[in-house]
Amino acid sequence: MVFLVAWALLWAAPGQAGPQAATSSDPSAAAPDDRAWGVATSRMLGAAGTVRDRAWRLREGAQAVAQGGRVGGVSAMVADVRELDRAVVSAALAAEVLAQAAPAPAAP
């Protein structure tokens, strides 16, 4: 979800463009901007996956506590909430880096 929001904001930003394709099929011949964009995109995808995994773990933990009816499971839920919060912060930082790594728009 975070990834989709970050991606939409990035593409909707005025004056921003997506990565320009390298003229060669050799990845090492890619421009520095393209490599930075690729790294930033990979980090954003990883961060979004982590948020998804942490949210799933929190949901599963909350269901187990609700079904078990034991208050002792609440501490595990608190730990899951903290992990999810850290993952969301990390994803927000990755989105900022992704926005900064966006290549400049091509001249018409």
N, C-alpha and C positions, 0 to 999 in steps of 0.2 A: 504494500500500500504506500509506504513511504517512497519507494522507488518511483511509483507511478506519479505521485504528487511532484517529486523533484524533477522528474522527466518533463512533465507538463509545464512546470514553471520555467524550466530551462528553454524549452522550445518556444514558449510564448513570450519570452523576454525580447524586447525590441533590440535589433542590432546583433542578435546572436544567431549563429548558424551551426549546423552539425559539422562533424568532422569531414574534411575533404579527403577524397580517396587518393591514395598514393598512385603515382603514375607508373610505378614499377610493381611487378608481382613479388619482389623481394621485400619482406617485412623490415629488413635492416635499412632499406632505402627510404623508409617513411620519414616524413619531416618530423622534427622534434615536437611540434604541436600535435601531430597525429599520435605519436607515442604517448605523450602526456594525456591526451584525450582517452586513449585506450586504457591506460593504467587507472585513470580516474573513473572511467566507466566500469572497469572490473571491480574496483573498490566499492562503488555504489551498488553494484549487483550483489556482491558479497555481504554488504551491510544490510541490504533489503532481505536477503535470505536469512540472515541471523535474526532480524526482527521477526520474520515469519516463524522461525523455529522457536524463539523465546515465547512468542504469543501462544503458539500451539502448546508448549509445555505448561504455561500458566493456565490455559483452559483445561488441560487434562488434570492438572493438580487441583484446580478449583472443583471440577466434577468429582474427583476422588474424595475431597473433603466433604462435599455436599452429600454424597452417597454414604460415606462412612459415618458422618455425623460426629466426628471427633474434632474437638477444638485444637488438639495438638497439631493437626495438619495446617493450621493457619500460619504457623511460623515458616513452613515450607513455601506457602503461597507468598508470604512477604519476601522471601529470598528470590522467588521467581519474578515478582514485580520489580525488584531492584535490578535483576539481570535484564529484564525487558526495558527498563528505563535507560540503563547504560547502552543497550543496543540501539535504542531510538536516538540517543544523543550522538552515538557514533555514526549512525546513518545520516543525521542532520549535518554533521561535519563533512562526511563524504559527499553530500549533495553540494555543500559550499565549494569544496575542492573541484567537483565536477563542473560547476558553473564557472569557476575561475579558469579551468583548463580548456574551456570551449574555444575553438579556433576563431580567429577574427573572420567576419564575413568576407567572401570573395568580392573583389571590385568588379562592377558591371562592365 
